[in-house]
Amino acid sequence: MSVIVALAVTVACNTPATPQYSQRLVILGFDGLDPDLVEQFIADGKLPHLASLVGDSGVHRLETTVSSESEPAWASFATGLSPAGHGLFDARVRDPASYATRPGLVERDPARFLLNYLPMRAPAVRSTRAGTPFWVTAGRAGVRSAILSVPGTFPADVVTGTEILASVPALDPVMATGAYTYYASDLAEADAGPTPFGGLAARLVLTGDVAPADLVGPPDPVIADELGALRARTELTEQERLRLEELSVVEHLRIPMTVRWNRGAPDPRTVTIEFEDQSLHLRQGEWSRWVDVEFRANLLVRFRAMTQILLVDASDTLRLYVSPLQWHPVAPPLPISSPPELSAELYDRLGAYRTLGWAEATAALQEDRIDERAFLDDLDRAFDDRAELILSRLDRPDWNLLVGVVEAPDRVQHMMWRLIDPRHPRFDADLAARYGLTIEQIYRRSDDLVGEVLRRLDSSTPLLVLSDHGFHSWRRSVHLNSWLVEEGYMTLRDAAASEADGDSEEAFERQIDWTRTRAYAIGPGQIFINLEGREPEGIVSAGAERSALANEIAEKLTTLTDPADDTPMVRAVHHGDTVHVGPHRDRAPDLQVGFAEGYRVSWPTTIGQAPPGLVVDNEGRWSGDHGGFDFASTAGVLVVNRPIAGRDPRLVDLAPTVLEYFGLQVPPEMEGVPL
């Protein structure tokens, strides 16, 4: 009882002495909702609730960020700042000490252990985003807010009267749990191990109808620092080499499991999976329930998570898919909500829900580990998770501002655009007949959610529906670094050495002769000058030489055409000094290439590689995209049941609009203006 009294006193002391607000405002975000498709579906009568919001004002095209990536876009939505203001230009940032990049949304302080056992300090994370989200400013003034699964909210801001359920991003290797695991009895030994898009492939070795295996968890935090230090060294003693081999074997925490193929049963296409005290019985094509798992580094260090298992195939071969581990809402390794107990309260009230920001199985479909049906089943459940969180909070009385985001439209368009574009190399008429309406169906589900929200609101409450960017078809891949090599701006080391180095992001530093390289591309269409004093081995001087080089590259790129048919591939090239104005402009790329419809940088380009050739067909299932396309042609959507100012709205305008609605002063550093 004394603890409860103490908590009550603490809350009372921290509650601001400001009047309660009577007005309400709801913002529904749908990642990747495209304005052309919204207008088309409204005209066809398929989005009746959005049509009722549009009225006579039409669908507003919401200017996105340069570049049109979700991470900088949602940061601009939250802070009212452009990327040069909040400091995020992509999901990853360059390491100033090297040419490599790392996950850029948070910085991490690792846990510390005594004698490689006793935890002495818990891990900590900090957001790298600058600026203040509008819900923080509003919360400090007494506006009671609920912020649900908005990208970029991890770690959650602590503000009295404000509830935040953060969207957990992909962190660095020690904290990441976003990798799926794929088990197969027909997997070649050489194909086992990490996969290009963030999975792990493992062999199932059957003895009779039984195969031992491991549920693979996150890296062991107790040995992570020692392992990282050994891997970073260029030369190792024999003792250190043996230690590295020893630690590499036990790098990941694991839970032993047994897979029994029930080939003698009446239904032979079933398996029984046993681990710890749990047993799952699955039919071919069936997903398991959410399974609680606990990985143990030692008696004192544990990691609780949730996962789902899909029996992909049990006909002639045995194949299993284990979804990426979700941080368990009841006991996450770091708080995922504010107040911290909110995530557990939602779990108790609603049951299991996804905590990872990227909650859908795009990587598994891209790598052909699951099929379209399995992907869509998973996508639908991810949509349900987000919608249920939003609707459950909407029904409670104690809020003024509610913001919720659903990411499913983005994910389904990435993977299924090929089935609405007959010109796409991966278009398949049979698959299109089965799944060609899946993008439309997600738009209609989004519209249904809008309708359900409207039914629960009174007419005095404004509802804003928006997206962070639109979408394009990605038919052809451009090796931008290969073009830089052809034009003499980049020089590779000899091919044999480059091939030996491999295809990892870290390897690209070693494959390039930086003493003869003036520019390089990395990320979604970003080009950096190899600048003296900024890059570790920069050779281009600041000032006139840098400007002349950037102008020369931009001019050539704007005339770049597809060798196959002379189609223009680049819509615009934006100079960083021109489009980025703010305190963090020094982090911006020198050039941002805005590709035309149908073209995007290749996957190898995003990690700095320069494969042979210039343009190749995109044969992947990941067939629609937004990053790397010209931001001016990749606008998001804004639909609102109130009139707005008679000009084109921008993402940066949303934050000051919210503050003005509640009668609050807009901070002078905000670049946006109220609508």
MOPE-V563591 format. One record per residue. N is the residue number from 0. OMEGA is omega as a letter, one per 30 degrees, with the letter a starting at -180 (999 if undefined). Layout:
N | OMEGA
N | OMEGA
This chain:
0 | a
1 | l
2 | l
3 | l
4 | a
5 | l
6 | a
7 | l
8 | a
9 | a
10 | a
11 | a
12 | a
13 | l
14 | a
15 | l
16 | l
17 | a
18 | l
19 | l
20 | l
21 | a
22 | l
23 | l
24 | l
25 | l
26 | l
27 | l
28 | l
29 | a
30 | l
31 | l
32 | a
33 | a
34 | l
35 | l
36 | l
37 | l
38 | l
39 | a
40 | l
41 | l
42 | l
43 | l
44 | a
45 | l
46 | a
47 | a
48 | l
49 | l
50 | l
51 | l
52 | a
53 | a
54 | a
55 | a
56 | l
57 | l
58 | l
59 | l
60 | a
61 | a
62 | a
63 | a
64 | l
65 | g
66 | a
67 | l
68 | a
69 | a
70 | l
71 | a
72 | a
73 | l
74 | l
75 | l
76 | a
77 | a
78 | a
79 | a
80 | l
81 | a
82 | l
83 | l
84 | a
85 | l
86 | l
87 | l
88 | a
89 | l
90 | a
91 | l
92 | l
93 | l
94 | a
95 | a
96 | a
97 | l
98 | a
99 | l
100 | l
101 | l
102 | a
103 | a
104 | a
105 | l
106 | a
107 | l
108 | a
109 | l
110 | l
111 | a
112 | l
113 | l
114 | a
115 | a
116 | a
117 | l
118 | l
119 | l
120 | l
121 | l
122 | l
123 | l
124 | l
125 | l
126 | l
127 | a
128 | l
129 | a
130 | a
131 | l
132 | a
133 | a
134 | l
135 | l
136 | a
137 | a
138 | l
139 | l
140 | l
141 | l
142 | a
143 | a
144 | l
145 | a
146 | a
147 | l
148 | l
149 | l
150 | l
151 | a
152 | l
153 | f
154 | a
155 | l
156 | l
157 | a
158 | l
159 | l
160 | a
161 | l
162 | l
163 | l
164 | a
165 | l
166 | a
167 | a
168 | l
169 | a
170 | l
171 | a
172 | a
173 | a
174 | a
175 | l
176 | a
177 | a
178 | l
179 | l
180 | a
181 | a
182 | a
183 | l
184 | l
185 | a
186 | l
187 | a
188 | a
189 | a
190 | l
191 | l
192 | a
193 | l
194 | a
195 | a
196 | l
197 | l
198 | l
199 | l
200 | a
201 | l
202 | l
203 | a
204 | a
205 | l
206 | a
207 | l
208 | a
209 | l
210 | l
211 | l
212 | l
213 | l
214 | a
215 | a
216 | a
217 | l
218 | l
219 | a
220 | a
221 | a
222 | a
223 | a
224 | l
225 | a
226 | l
227 | a
228 | l
229 | a
230 | a
231 | a
232 | l
233 | l
234 | a
235 | l
236 | l
237 | l
238 | l
239 | l
240 | l
241 | l
242 | l
243 | l
244 | a
245 | a
246 | a
247 | a
248 | a
249 | a
250 | a
251 | l
252 | a
253 | l
254 | l
255 | l
256 | l
257 | l
258 | l
259 | l
260 | a
261 | a
262 | l
263 | a
264 | l
265 | l
266 | a
267 | a
268 | l
269 | l
270 | l
271 | a
272 | a
273 | l
274 | a
275 | a
276 | a
277 | l
278 | a
279 | l
280 | a
281 | l
282 | l
283 | a
284 | a
285 | l
286 | l
287 | l
288 | l
289 | a
290 | l
291 | l
292 | l
293 | l
294 | a
295 | l
296 | l
297 | a
298 | a
299 | a
300 | a
301 | a
302 | a
303 | a
304 | l
305 | l
306 | l
307 | a
308 | l
309 | l
310 | a
311 | a
312 | l
313 | l
314 | l
315 | l
316 | l
317 | a
318 | l
319 | l
320 | l
321 | a
322 | l
323 | a
324 | l
325 | l
326 | a
327 | a
328 | a
329 | a
330 | l
331 | l
332 | l
333 | a
334 | l
335 | l
336 | l
337 | f
338 | a
339 | a
340 | a
341 | a
342 | l
343 | l
344 | l
345 | l
346 | l
347 | a
348 | a
349 | a
350 | a
351 | l
352 | a
353 | a
354 | l
355 | l
356 | l
357 | a
358 | a
359 | a
360 | a
361 | a
362 | a
363 | l
364 | l
365 | a
366 | l
367 | l
368 | l
369 | l
370 | a
371 | a
372 | l
373 | l
374 | a
375 | l
376 | l
377 | l
378 | a
379 | l
380 | l
381 | l
382 | a
383 | l
384 | a
385 | a
386 | a
387 | l
388 | a
389 | a
390 | a
391 | l
392 | a
393 | a
394 | l
395 | a
396 | a
397 | l
398 | l
399 | a
400 | l
401 | l
402 | l
403 | a
404 | l
405 | a
406 | a
407 | l
408 | l
409 | a
410 | a
411 | l
412 | l
413 | a
414 | a
415 | a
416 | l
417 | a
418 | l
419 | a
420 | a
421 | l
422 | a
423 | l
424 | a
425 | l
426 | a
427 | a
428 | a
429 | l
430 | l
431 | l
432 | a
433 | a
434 | a
435 | a
436 | a
437 | l
438 | l
439 | a
440 | l
441 | l
442 | a
443 | l
444 | l
445 | l
446 | l
447 | l
448 | l
449 | l
450 | l
451 | l
452 | l
453 | a
454 | a
455 | l
456 | l
457 | a
458 | a
459 | a
460 | l
461 | l
462 | l
463 | l
464 | a
465 | l
466 | a
467 | a
468 | l
469 | a
470 | l
471 | l
472 | l
473 | a
474 | a
475 | a
476 | a
477 | l
478 | a
479 | l
480 | l
481 | l
482 | l
483 | l
484 | a
485 | a
486 | l
487 | l
488 | l
489 | l
490 | l
491 | l
492 | a
493 | a
494 | a
495 | l
496 | l
497 | a
498 | a
499 | a
500 | a
501 | a
502 | a
503 | l
504 | l
505 | a
506 | a
507 | l
508 | a
509 | a
510 | a
511 | l
512 | a
513 | l
514 | l
515 | a
516 | a
517 | a
518 | l
519 | a
520 | l
521 | a
522 | a
523 | l
524 | a
525 | l
526 | l
527 | l
528 | l
529 | a
530 | l
531 | l
532 | l
533 | l
534 | a
535 | a
536 | a
537 | a
538 | a
539 | a
540 | l
541 | l
542 | a
543 | a
544 | l
545 | a
546 | a
547 | l
548 | l
549 | l
550 | a
551 | l
552 | a
553 | a
554 | l
555 | a
556 | a
557 | l
558 | a
559 | a
560 | l
561 | l
562 | a
563 | a
564 | l
565 | l
566 | l
567 | a
568 | a
569 | a
570 | a
571 | l
572 | a
573 | l
574 | a
575 | a
576 | a
577 | a
578 | a
579 | l
580 | a
581 | a
582 | a
583 | a
584 | a
585 | l
586 | a
587 | l
588 | l
589 | l
590 | l
591 | a
592 | l
593 | a
594 | l
595 | l
596 | l
597 | a
598 | l
599 | l
600 | l
601 | l
602 | l
603 | l
604 | a
605 | l
606 | l
607 | a
608 | l
609 | a
610 | l
611 | l
612 | a
613 | a
614 | l
615 | l
616 | l
617 | a
618 | a
619 | l
620 | l
621 | a
622 | l
623 | a
624 | a
625 | l
626 | a
627 | l
628 | a
629 | a
630 | a
631 | l
632 | a
633 | a
634 | l
635 | a
636 | l
637 | l
638 | a
639 | a
640 | l
641 | l
642 | l
643 | a
644 | a
645 | l
646 | a
647 | a
648 | l
649 | l
650 | a
651 | a
652 | a
653 | a
654 | l
655 | l
656 | l
657 | a
658 | l
659 | l
660 | l
661 | l
662 | a
663 | l
664 | l
665 | a
666 | a
667 | a
668 | l
669 | a
670 | l
671 | l
672 | a
673 | l
674 | 999
